[in-house]
Amino acid sequence: MSPQAVVARRYRAAAVSAGDQAIGSASLLAPMPVAMSTIVGTSSLHGAPDSSKVIWMARHLVDINQSLNFVAARGAMSPVIDIHPHIVSPDTKRYPLAPLGGKQSTWSSERPTTYETLLKAMDEAGVAKAAIVHSSTAYGYDNSYVADAVAAVPSRFTGVYSIDVMAPDAVKKFDYWLGRGCTGMRLFTTGSTLPDQATWFVDPKTYPFWEHAAARNIPVCMQMKQEGIPLLRQIMDKFPKVTIILDHLSRAPFEDGPPYSGAADLFALAKYKQVYLKITPINVTPKLWGKGTPETFFGKLIDTFDASRIAWGSNFPNSVGTLSEILGAARTAFSFAKDSDQEWIFGKTALTLYPALADR
């Protein structure tokens, strides 16, 4: 009997002994990866876990079941790759804080997550590799912590960094970070510490940056709102060889439901073949779906852009929940999609954007 089956059987036995019939339901019979032992304690492989752990597991099973089933069955499928986790070190002497906007983000102060913790979470969730996104709301333009993480674990990490693209030495800084594990750039044009949509990314002073990104084939993530898309089109028209990744789908609205007229500017970007979309919990688990649904909204994204231009990012630990829960929720949201489309969204597109992860 496989270790996964052993864990599942012992969970069921413990659930029955605890008298919790809901926990003993058929859903718990789904194959579980060995990494689950780290969630319930390694002793679960040798004896029945205590009832409190079983109850905890049951409460979270709805969100993570899709993820676990995929991990157990993914032998011939593409590995899961996360293109939007963050890390923050508690060592502020070695990695001093200098957040954009002058105020550290709440999540980075309340949930600082080291790269070691991220690795553990990835193992538990069944995430093979990650493109770590620099935490601008903690470190500003100092990418040292992500760079050190990539250097420490190059087989599983690559880095998406941020620089001051308006600075006269932007290209020099660009090349410096390329030498320290950077395979992607990110422009933070709005966010928790800078709520207004900035316009500086179309300033002529940024042109050397855009030219260099195109020349070096480095994708650029845009943290922006949908209202900034007209300006983004100006950049793409001028620099058609630059690969653009829209973080959080540019927070396009979907509450109006089909045909999603409120997100018209987002869907209109499909004609720009250089544009890729990043799906995160901000899109997967919003506060309110309104008249929209995951199947109709994400289905239209797939039909309009194709799954090969869509990639999943966890936004962990910014978004609340374990990495397993976040991935599970995304799996559930895309359960309507073809297996081949899900492979692109949860792994293959990431390798297109960050081929360094495929080479390691």
C-alpha positions in Angstrom: 0.0 0.0 0.0 1.3 3.4 -0.9 2.2 6.0 1.8 -0.7 8.2 0.5 -3.2 5.4 1.0 -1.8 4.7 4.5 -2.3 8.3 5.5 -5.8 8.4 4.0 -6.8 5.1 5.8 -5.5 6.3 9.2 -7.3 9.6 8.7 -10.6 7.7 8.2 -9.9 5.5 11.2 -9.2 8.4 13.4 -12.3 10.3 12.1 -14.5 7.3 13.0 -12.9 6.9 16.4 -13.6 10.6 17.0 -17.2 10.1 16.1 -17.1 12.7 13.3 -19.0 11.1 10.4 -18.5 14.2 8.2 -14.7 13.7 8.4 -15.1 10.1 7.6 -16.8 10.9 4.3 -15.7 9.7 1.0 -13.8 12.9 0.3 -11.1 11.9 2.7 -10.4 8.8 0.7 -8.8 10.9 -2.1 -5.1 10.2 -2.5 -2.9 12.4 -0.3 0.7 13.3 -1.0 3.4 12.3 1.6 3.9 16.0 2.3 0.5 15.9 4.1 2.3 14.3 7.0 4.0 17.6 7.7 0.5 19.1 8.2 -0.8 16.5 10.6 2.5 15.5 12.1 4.8 12.8 10.9 3.5 10.4 13.6 0.4 10.0 11.4 2.4 7.6 9.3 2.9 5.3 12.3 -0.3 5.8 14.3 -3.7 7.4 14.0 -3.6 11.2 14.3 -5.4 12.8 17.3 -9.0 14.0 16.7 -8.1 17.7 16.9 -5.8 17.4 13.9 -8.4 15.4 12.0 -11.0 18.1 12.7 -8.6 20.8 11.6 -7.9 18.9 8.4 -11.6 18.5 7.6 -12.2 22.2 8.0 -9.6 22.9 5.3 -10.2 20.0 3.0 -12.8 21.7 0.8 -10.3 24.3 -0.4 -7.2 22.0 -0.7 -8.8 18.8 -2.0 -8.4 19.7 -5.6 -4.7 20.5 -5.0 -4.0 17.3 -3.2 -5.7 15.1 -5.8 -3.7 16.8 -8.5 -0.4 16.4 -6.7 -1.1 12.7 -6.1 -1.9 12.1 -9.8 0.5 14.5 -11.5 3.1 11.9 -12.4 2.8 12.5 -16.2 1.6 16.1 -15.9 3.5 19.3 -15.7 4.9 20.4 -12.3 3.0 23.2 -10.5 4.9 26.5 -10.5 4.0 29.6 -8.5 4.9 32.9 -10.2 3.8 35.2 -7.4 4.9 34.3 -3.8 6.7 36.9 -1.6 9.3 36.6 1.1 10.3 38.9 3.9 13.1 38.3 6.4 12.7 39.1 10.1 16.4 40.1 10.0 16.0 43.9 9.4 19.6 44.6 10.1 20.8 42.5 7.2 17.8 43.4 5.1 16.7 46.9 6.2 13.1 48.0 5.5 12.6 50.8 2.9 9.0 50.4 1.6 7.8 52.2 -1.4 5.3 54.8 -0.2 7.2 55.2 3.1 5.0 52.8 5.0 5.4 49.0 5.3 2.5 46.9 4.1 0.4 45.3 6.8 0.9 41.8 5.5 4.7 42.0 5.4 4.9 43.2 9.0 2.3 40.7 10.3 3.3 37.7 8.2 7.0 37.9 7.4 7.9 34.7 5.6 11.4 33.5 5.0 12.4 31.6 1.9 12.9 28.5 4.1 9.3 28.8 5.2 8.2 29.3 1.6 10.0 26.1 0.7 8.3 24.2 3.4 4.9 25.5 2.3 5.7 24.6 -1.3 6.5 21.0 -0.3 3.3 20.7 1.6 1.2 22.1 -1.3 3.0 20.2 -4.0 4.5 23.3 -5.7 7.7 22.4 -7.5 9.2 25.8 -8.2 8.6 29.5 -7.8 9.4 32.8 -9.3 9.6 34.9 -6.1 8.3 38.4 -6.5 10.3 41.0 -4.7 8.4 42.7 -1.8 8.4 46.3 -2.8 6.2 47.3 0.2 9.0 46.1 2.5 12.3 46.7 0.7 11.6 49.3 -2.0 14.2 48.7 -4.7 16.6 46.6 -2.7 16.2 43.1 -4.0 18.9 41.5 -1.8 16.7 39.1 0.0 15.2 37.5 -3.1 18.6 37.5 -4.7 20.0 35.6 -1.7 17.1 33.2 -1.7 17.7 32.4 -5.4 21.4 31.9 -4.7 20.6 29.6 -1.8 18.1 27.4 -3.7 18.7 27.9 -7.5 17.1 24.5 -8.3 13.7 25.8 -7.1 13.7 29.6 -7.2 14.1 32.4 -9.7 13.6 36.1 -9.0 11.3 38.9 -10.2 12.9 42.2 -9.1 12.1 45.9 -9.0 14.2 48.9 -9.8 13.7 52.6 -10.2 13.1 52.7 -13.9 13.2 56.5 -13.9 16.7 56.7 -12.6 19.6 57.6 -14.9 21.4 54.4 -14.0 18.3 52.1 -14.4 20.0 50.0 -17.1 23.1 49.6 -15.0 21.0 48.5 -12.0 19.0 46.2 -14.3 22.2 44.4 -15.3 23.5 44.2 -11.7 20.4 42.3 -10.6 20.4 40.1 -13.7 23.8 38.9 -12.4 22.1 38.1 -9.1 19.4 35.7 -10.2 16.9 38.1 -11.8 14.9 36.7 -14.7 11.9 39.0 -14.4 11.2 42.6 -13.6 8.2 44.2 -11.9 6.9 47.8 -11.9 4.9 48.7 -8.8 2.6 51.4 -10.2 -0.1 51.0 -7.5 -0.7 49.0 -4.4 -1.4 49.0 -0.7 1.2 51.6 0.0 0.6 53.6 -3.2 -3.1 53.5 -3.8 -3.3 55.8 -6.8 -2.5 54.6 -10.3 0.8 56.1 -11.3 1.7 57.3 -14.8 5.4 57.5 -14.6 6.0 54.2 -16.5 5.3 56.0 -19.8 7.7 58.8 -19.1 10.5 58.9 -21.8 13.0 58.6 -19.0 11.8 54.9 -18.7 12.5 54.1 -22.4 16.0 52.8 -21.8 14.6 50.3 -19.3 11.9 49.1 -21.8 14.5 48.8 -24.6 16.8 46.8 -22.3 14.0 44.5 -21.1 13.2 43.8 -24.8 16.8 43.2 -25.7 17.4 40.9 -22.8 14.1 39.1 -23.2 13.1 39.8 -19.6 9.3 39.8 -18.9 8.0 42.8 -17.0 5.2 42.4 -14.5 2.8 45.3 -14.2 1.2 45.9 -10.8 -1.5 48.2 -11.9 -5.2 48.9 -12.1 -7.4 48.6 -15.2 -7.5 52.4 -15.5 -3.8 52.3 -16.4 -4.3 50.0 -19.4 -4.5 52.9 -22.0 -1.1 54.0 -20.9 0.2 50.5 -21.0 -1.0 50.2 -24.6 1.3 53.2 -25.4 4.3 51.3 -24.1 3.4 48.1 -25.9 2.9 50.0 -29.2 6.3 51.6 -28.8 8.0 48.4 -27.5 6.3 45.5 -29.1 9.0 43.0 -28.2 8.6 43.5 -24.4 6.7 40.7 -22.7 4.1 42.1 -20.3 2.5 40.2 -17.4 -0.5 41.7 -15.8 -0.5 41.1 -12.1 -3.9 40.2 -10.6 -5.5 40.7 -14.0 -5.0 44.5 -13.4 -7.8 44.0 -10.9 -10.4 44.2 -13.6 -14.0 44.1 -12.3 -16.3 41.1 -12.9 -19.2 41.7 -10.6 -21.4 42.8 -13.6 -21.3 39.2 -15.0 -21.4 38.1 -18.6 -20.4 39.5 -21.0 -18.2 41.3 -18.5 -18.4 44.8 -20.0 -16.6 46.2 -17.0 -13.5 44.3 -17.9 -13.6 45.3 -21.6 -10.2 47.0 -21.5 -8.6 43.8 -20.1 -10.1 41.6 -22.8 -9.2 44.0 -25.5 -5.5 43.4 -24.7 -5.7 39.9 -26.2 -4.7 41.3 -29.5 -1.3 42.2 -28.0 0.5 38.8 -28.2 3.1 40.1 -25.8 0.6 40.2 -23.0 0.3 37.4 -20.4 -2.2 37.3 -17.5 -1.5 36.4 -13.9 -4.3 34.9 -11.8 -4.0 35.3 -8.0 -6.3 34.9 -5.0 -7.4 38.5 -5.6 -9.2 37.1 -8.7 -10.0 33.6 -7.5 -11.5 34.4 -4.1 -12.8 38.0 -4.2 -15.0 39.4 -1.5 -18.0 39.4 -3.9 -18.5 37.7 -7.3 -21.8 39.5 -7.9 -23.3 38.2 -11.2 -20.0 36.7 -12.2 -18.8 33.2 -11.7 -15.4 31.6 -12.0 -16.5 29.4 -14.9 -17.9 32.2 -17.0 -15.2 34.8 -16.2 -12.1 32.6 -16.3 -13.7 30.6 -19.2 -13.9 33.9 -21.2 -10.3 34.6 -20.3 -9.2 31.2 -21.6 -11.3 31.6 -24.8 -10.0 35.1 -25.4 -6.3 34.8 -24.5 -5.7 31.1 -24.5 -4.5 29.2 -21.5 -0.9 29.4 -22.8 -1.0 33.1 -21.9 -2.4 32.6 -18.4 -0.4 31.7 -15.3 -1.2 31.1 -11.6 0.4 33.0 -8.7 -0.3 32.4 -5.0 0.3 35.9 -3.6 1.4 34.0 -0.5 1.8 35.2 2.2 0.1 38.5 1.3 -3.2 36.6 0.7 -4.5 34.9 3.8 -4.3 31.1 4.0 -1.8 28.3 3.6 -0.2 27.8 0.2 -2.1 24.5 0.0 -5.4 26.3 0.6 -4.6 29.0 -1.9 -3.6 26.5 -4.6 -6.7 24.3 -3.8 -9.0 27.3 -4.2 -7.4 28.1 -7.6 -7.8 24.4 -8.6 -11.4 24.5 -7.7 -12.0 27.7 -9.6 -10.5 26.2 -12.8 -12.0 22.7 -12.3 -14.2 23.4 -15.3 -11.3 23.8 -17.6 -9.7 21.1 -19.7 -6.8 19.3 -18.2 -4.5 20.6 -20.9 -5.6 24.2 -20.1 -5.0 23.6 -16.4 -1.5 22.3 -17.2 -0.7 25.6 -18.9 -2.2 27.8 -16.2 -0.5 25.9 -13.3 2.9 25.3 -14.8 3.6 25.4 -18.5 3.0 29.1 -19.0 5.3 29.8 -16.1 8.1 27.9 -17.9 7.4 30.0 -21.0 7.8 33.2 -19.0 10.7 32.0 -16.8 12.6 29.3 -18.8 15.4 29.4 -16.2 13.1 27.3 -14.0 13.0 24.6 -16.6 16.8 24.5 -16.9 17.4 24.0 -13.2 
